[in-house]
Structures are given as structure tokens and as C-alpha cells.
């Protein structure tokens, strides 16, 4: 960990998460318990747990004591810089905290904006960062018919602003989306809205940082029949990334390296089964034409 190793496009959320991940990794590598670390700082075990979950950012004096205790004296300067950078970083993506968001999704927003690469499998609907406005509105209204119009519009606006990560001049997110063929036929909002969404996908796929692959019906049984997932990778050395899965109640994160490796293997298999990009575009275009 030397110099300014974190890309400028990385968000404070990603930086905080990485500090937490590294503190836990270094402690475990040194065969120290959270209680051992707490005794070193003359603090509570809960405070160490908060550092390692990303809930709290450690003070500079905390890492100056902990890292030598973990046998990582050489990382002290890098951690100091990282903590200062996190504290001083302006949020590159903000939203109204009064909005109705699924539990855990606020964290996802910060991670998505700070990711360098996103790999997703969409089994039911097109992922949010690739949705056009009419499609997003149809999904929001169908998901919760009691959602007030003003809240629907706020969430649509949020969904559209998220797409800025794909368009930024410096280090745009690389997106690899595997979309189940069933998603392309599911008439969210009706035929006209679905047609607009398919056209939106065709336009998005023309951009160099966006890859859209269709998983055809003919693929049959595959290792993602459990449902959709998203893998986020970050521009930081040794950061393994994170897997995000979501259901109606809220989002869940998998950041254990074995779990991440498992999902990465599934993603690789899906890409083996999916149609090549030109063929995927042809399928999307054909369905689009059939709708009109």
C-alpha cells in the first residue's frame, strides 16, 4: 500500500469498505482476535468490530497502534493517507435520505458508483443501471402500487442519475450484463415500454465499456437458476470485490472471498453459455421488431 493507489473515481463508500476489509484481513493474518486488538487500543471489542464492518472509520492513532501489532508497520503511512482521503472525499453521488429504499441499497449506491467493473446476471428484469425511464416507472409502480407519484419520480430520477457512472470521462464503469432471454420477452409496462427498453439496450451495447450478452433459452440448466446477482469490483489492490443479491425485502452482501470466487465462477460459466455480443444484439433486435 504505497502512494495514491486509489483511483479518483472511487467513492468514500468504497474507501471505507476497503479500510474495513484490510483491517480484518491483517488481523486474521496475524492470528489476532478482535479482543486482542481491543486490548491493544484499550477499547472495546465492539469498536474493533465496527472498524472491520465499515460502520466506523478508525482514527489515525488507532492504525498507528494496530498495524505494528499486526506486523504491518510498513502500511501505516498508506493507511494514514487512506483515512484522510476518505474523510476529505466529497460524495460523488448523493441522494435524498428520506427516499424509500430497500434495506442495504444505500450502501450499494456508493459501491456501484465507485466500482471499476460490474458483472451482473439479470434473470427477471433489466438491472437498474440499464433501464430507460418508462421501464423503470412501470417496475416501480408494479412493485408498489401505493407508492406516491412524487416518490416514483424521485426513484426514477435516482435510477437515471446512477447511469452517470457509465458515462463519466474519467474511468467509466465497465459493465458486463448477462440477460436471460426471458427478460427480453417479459412485457414490463406493456409491449411499447418493453420495445423502448430493448432499443435502449441496443444503444447502450454500442458503448465500448458496456457488454450485453443474452443467455438463450437453449442454454437449459445453468448454475444461476437461484436468481440474479451482481459482482462489483473496485480499483484497489487486493480488494476482492463484493457480491450483491436482492429480494423484495432488501439487499444482502457477500464479501467472503470463497463466496465471491463461487459467484465469479458462476458468472464465467454464464458467459460461456451466453450468445456472443453480435448474436445477442441480433436477438434483442428481432424481439424489438416483433413487438412493433
C-alpha positions in Angstrom: 0.0 0.0 0.0 2.2 2.8 -1.3 1.3 6.2 -2.8 -2.1 7.2 -4.0 -3.2 3.8 -5.1 -6.9 4.6 -5.2 -8.5 5.8 -8.4 -10.1 9.3 -8.1 -13.4 7.9 -9.2 -13.6 5.7 -6.2 -16.3 6.8 -3.7 -15.9 7.3 0.1 -18.2 4.3 0.5 -15.6 2.1 -1.3 -12.7 3.6 0.6 -14.4 3.0 3.9 -15.3 -0.6 3.0 -11.7 -1.3 1.9 -10.2 0.0 5.1 -12.6 -2.3 7.0 -11.7 -5.3 4.8 -7.9 -4.7 5.1 -8.0 -4.3 8.9 -9.9 -7.6 9.2 -7.6 -9.3 6.8 -4.4 -8.1 8.5 -5.7 -9.0 12.0 -6.6 -12.5 10.8 -3.3 -13.0 9.0 -1.5 -12.1 12.3 -3.6 -14.6 14.1 -5.0 -12.0 16.4 -8.6 -11.9 17.8 -10.8 -8.8 17.9 -10.4 -9.0 21.7 -6.6 -8.9 21.3 -6.9 -5.8 19.1 -9.3 -4.2 21.6 -6.8 -4.7 24.4 -4.0 -3.1 22.3 -6.1 0.0 21.9 -7.6 -0.2 25.4 -11.0 -0.1 23.9 -14.0 -2.5 23.4 -14.2 -5.5 21.2 -17.3 -3.9 19.7 -15.3 -0.9 18.5 -12.9 -3.2 16.6 -15.9 -4.9 15.1 -17.2 -1.5 13.9 -13.9 -0.8 12.3 -14.0 -4.1 10.5 -17.6 -3.8 9.3 -17.0 -0.3 8.0 -19.5 1.2 10.4 -16.8 3.5 12.0 -13.7 4.9 10.5 -10.6 4.4 12.7 -8.6 7.4 14.0 -5.0 7.8 12.7 -3.8 6.9 16.2 -5.8 3.7 16.0 -4.0 2.4 12.9 -0.6 3.6 14.2 -1.1 1.2 17.1 -2.9 -1.6 15.3 -0.8 -2.1 12.2 2.5 -2.7 14.0 0.6 -5.0 16.3 -0.5 -7.0 13.2 3.1 -7.0 11.9 2.4 -4.5 9.2 4.4 -1.4 10.2 5.2 -0.6 6.6 1.5 0.0 5.9 1.0 2.8 8.5 1.7 5.7 6.1 -0.6 4.3 3.4 -3.4 3.8 5.9 -3.0 7.3 7.2 -3.3 8.7 3.7 -6.3 6.5 3.0 -8.2 7.6 6.2 -7.5 11.3 5.4 -8.6 10.7 1.8 -11.8 9.1 3.0 -12.6 11.9 5.4 -11.9 14.6 2.9 -13.6 12.9 -0.1 -16.7 14.7 -1.3 -19.6 12.4 -2.1 -19.6 11.9 -5.9 -23.2 10.7 -5.8 -25.8 11.9 -3.3 -29.5 11.1 -2.8 -32.3 12.3 -0.6 -32.0 10.1 2.5 -35.7 10.4 3.1 -36.4 8.3 0.0 -37.9 4.9 0.4 -35.0 2.5 -0.5 -34.7 -1.3 0.2 -32.6 -2.0 3.3 -28.9 -2.1 2.3 -29.4 -0.4 -1.0 -27.9 2.9 0.2 -24.6 1.1 0.6 -25.0 -0.4 -2.9 -25.4 3.0 -4.4 -22.0 4.1 -3.1 -20.3 0.8 -4.1 -21.8 0.9 -7.6 -20.6 4.5 -8.2 -17.1 3.6 -7.0 -16.8 0.3 -8.9 -14.3 -0.2 -11.7 -16.2 -3.2 -13.1 -19.7 -4.7 -12.7 -20.7 -8.1 -13.8 -24.4 -8.9 -13.5 -26.9 -11.7 -14.2 -30.4 -10.4 -14.8 -33.0 -13.2 -14.5 -36.3 -11.3 -14.1 -35.8 -7.7 -15.2 -33.2 -5.5 -16.7 -30.8 -4.2 -14.0 -31.4 -0.6 -12.8 -28.4 1.0 -14.3 -29.5 -0.2 -17.8 -33.2 0.8 -17.5 -34.9 3.5 -19.6 -37.3 5.8 -17.8 -40.7 4.2 -18.9 -39.4 0.8 -18.0 -38.2 2.0 -14.6 -41.5 3.7 -13.9 -43.5 0.6 -14.8 -41.4 -1.5 -12.5 -41.7 0.9 -9.6 -45.5 1.2 -9.9 -45.9 -2.5 -10.4 -43.7 -3.3 -7.4 -45.7 -1.0 -5.0 -49.0 0.3 -6.3 -49.3 2.5 -3.2 -46.1 4.5 -4.0 -47.0 8.2 -4.3 -46.3 9.8 -7.7 -43.7 12.1 -6.2 -41.8 9.1 -4.7 -42.0 7.3 -8.0 -40.4 10.3 -9.8 -37.7 10.6 -7.2 -36.8 7.0 -7.6 -36.8 7.2 -11.4 -34.5 10.3 -11.2 -32.2 8.4 -8.9 -32.1 5.4 -11.3 -31.3 7.7 -14.2 -28.5 9.5 -12.3 -26.9 6.2 -11.4 -26.2 5.7 -15.1 -23.7 8.6 -14.9 -21.1 6.1 -13.7 -21.2 4.6 -17.2 -20.7 8.0 -18.9 -18.1 9.8 -16.9 -15.0 11.0 -18.7 -12.5 9.5 -16.2 -12.6 5.8 -15.5 -16.2 4.9 -16.5 -17.5 1.7 -15.1 -17.0 -1.4 -17.2 -20.3 -3.2 -17.3 -20.8 -6.8 -18.4 -24.5 -7.7 -18.2 -25.8 -11.3 -18.9 -29.5 -11.0 -19.5 -31.8 -14.1 -19.5 -33.8 -14.3 -22.7 -37.0 -14.4 -20.7 -36.3 -10.8 -19.5 -36.4 -9.7 -23.2 -39.9 -11.1 -23.5 -41.4 -10.1 -20.2 -43.7 -7.1 -21.0 -43.0 -4.8 -18.2 -45.3 -1.9 -18.9 -46.6 -3.5 -22.0 -45.3 -4.0 -25.5 -44.5 -0.4 -26.2 -42.5 0.1 -23.0 -40.6 -3.1 -23.5 -39.8 -2.1 -27.0 -38.3 1.2 -25.7 -36.3 -0.8 -23.2 -34.9 -3.2 -25.9 -34.0 -0.2 -28.0 -32.2 1.3 -25.0 -30.2 -1.9 -24.6 -29.1 -1.9 -28.2 -27.9 1.7 -27.9 -26.1 1.0 -24.7 -24.3 -2.0 -26.1 -22.7 0.2 -28.7 -20.6 1.9 -26.0 -17.1 0.4 -25.5 -17.4 -0.1 -21.7 -20.8 -1.9 -21.9 -21.1 -5.6 -22.9 -24.6 -7.1 -23.1 -24.8 -10.9 -23.6 -28.1 -12.8 -23.9 -28.4 -16.1 -22.1 -30.7 -18.0 -24.6 -33.5 -20.5 -23.6 -31.4 -23.1 -25.3 -28.8 -22.9 -22.5 -31.1 -25.0 -20.4 -29.9 -25.7 -16.9 -27.3 -23.4 -15.7 -25.6 -22.5 -12.3 -27.6 -19.3 -11.8 -31.1 -20.8 -11.5 -31.1 -19.5 -7.9 -31.6 -16.0 -9.3 -29.9 -12.7 -10.3 -26.8 -11.3 -8.7 -24.3 -8.5 -9.2 -20.5 -8.7 -8.7 -18.8 -5.4 -8.1 -15.0 -5.0 -8.5 -13.0 -2.0 -7.3 -9.8 -0.2 -8.4 -7.9 -1.1 -5.2 -5.1 -3.6 -4.8 -6.1 -6.8 -3.0 -9.8 -5.8 -2.8 -11.7 -9.0 -3.7 -14.9 -7.1 -4.6 -18.3 -7.9 -3.3 -21.4 -9.8 -4.5 -24.8 -8.1 -4.1 -28.1 -10.1 -4.2 -31.5 -8.6 -3.7 -35.0 -9.8 -3.0 -38.3 -7.9 -2.2 -37.2 -7.3 1.4 -33.8 -5.8 0.7 -30.2 -6.4 -0.4 -27.6 -8.7 1.0 -23.8 -8.6 0.5 -21.3 -11.5 0.2 -17.8 -10.3 0.8 -16.2 -13.6 1.9 -13.6 -14.5 -0.6 -14.8 -18.0 -1.1 -18.4 -16.8 -1.8 -17.0 -14.2 -4.2 -15.0 -16.8 -6.0 -18.1 -19.0 -6.2 -20.2 -16.3 -7.9 -17.3 -15.4 -10.2 -17.1 -19.0 -11.4 -20.9 -18.9 -12.0 -20.5 -15.6 -13.9 -17.8 -17.2 -16.0 -20.0 -20.2 -16.8 -22.9 -17.9 -17.8 -20.6 -16.0 -20.2 -19.6 -19.4 -21.7 -23.3 -20.2 -22.3 -24.4 -16.8 -23.4 -24.6 -15.7 -27.0 -21.7 -13.6 -28.4 -22.3 -9.8 -28.5 -23.3 -9.6 -32.2 -25.7 -12.6 -31.8 -27.1 -11.1 -28.6 -27.8 -7.8 -30.4 -29.5 -9.7 -33.2 -31.8 -11.4 -30.7 -32.7 -8.2 -29.0 -33.3 -6.5 -32.3 -35.5 -9.4 -33.5 -37.7 -9.3 -30.4 -37.9 -5.5 -30.7 -39.1 -5.8 -34.3 -41.7 -8.4 -33.3 -43.1 -6.0 -30.7 -43.7 -3.3 -33.3 
